[in-house]
Amino acid sequence: MSVGVALTDTTFAEYVGAADVPVLVDFWAAWCGPCRIFDPVLAELAAEDPRFQLASVDIDANPGLAVQFGVLSAPTLVLIAAGQMVWHSTGARGRGRLRDDLEAFL
């Protein structure tokens, strides 16, 4: 299950490049239990905070992006602002902690 706009190896650069706010990318996999638990947290936070867009990348279907961003496990979050990765984190977390982590970059 993915949240946000589903991106692929071929759509990633165009979507992120056209974004007028930072893009929080959720690198996930169908076999990842924590990803399924974490998806509602991401969706809820994205719905209440217009300072970023939420997108997702299935790491099994898009291994090139996983390699490009150093994704070694799922879930991994990457925040991209002005075309640059500004934050990277591995593992699920609560909504409050995620909001606090992102605050410095939004």
Secondary structure, DSSP 8 states (H G I E B T S, - for coil): ---SEEE-TTTHHHHHHH-SS-EEEEEE-TT-HHHHHHHHHHHHHHHH-TTSEEEEEETTT-HHHHHHTT--SSSEEEEEETTEEEEEEES---HHHHHHHHHTT-
